[in-house]
Amino acid sequence: MYTELMTCLTTRRSIRRYTPDPVPPDLIEQMLTAAVWAPSAHNRQPLRFAVIETAVTKQTLAAAMGQQLQADLQADDVPPHVIAADVNRSWQRITQAPLLILVCLSMADMDSYPDPARQRNEWLMAVQSTALAAQNLLLAAHALGLGACWMCAPLFCPDVVRQTLILPDDWQPQALLTIGYPAESKTKTRQPLSTRVRYY
């Protein structure tokens, strides 16, 4: 079991190009089931997922996010040709993926504190819980023969994403996962363990 787990962990890659084949509903449910079984703070499971399969929704979301990206980059005085390339890359990644899963968190069932410091820590616990769930989902996708990639873009335009998808007010977008059957392969390395660990 350990060998199989390590193989899954070490062979997973961030895949950004996919075949046009749709992801079957049973595989989507298996990935989401893996996600909700991740550890979570207080076992409150602050995880929320928006599953996006239709082309029109992908295009609407990509357009809205692209407009915000363009505005942000223009405010940063980024050259127009760089802006155009970034917006086009975002459009392609979002619209060409057979499946998108928007990973969100909700503070609805988390604890509340009167002071900002503890309340921020509680929010960070929800963020960590959501990230753990997304990792489970990414690993499940790989184990099922799918490719996937984590996009942080929703963090830069959460209100745009929420309004475009008409999400509940308490859903806080954290990441957009693009998923599909891989149309590319990748190899990656990691820095030596000794450069990342200290023993005490």
Buried (B, 14 or more C-beta within 10 A) or exposed (E): EEEEEEEEEEEBBEBBBBEEEEBEEEBBEBBBEBBEEBEBBEEBBBBBBBBBBEEEBBEBBBBBBBEBBBEBBEEEEEEEEEBEEBBEEBBEBBBBBBBBBBBBBBBEEBEEEEEEEEBEEBBEBBBBBBBBBBBBBBBBBBBBEBBBBBBEBBEEBBEBBBEBBEBEEBBBBBBBBBBBBBBEEEEEEEEEEEEEEEEE
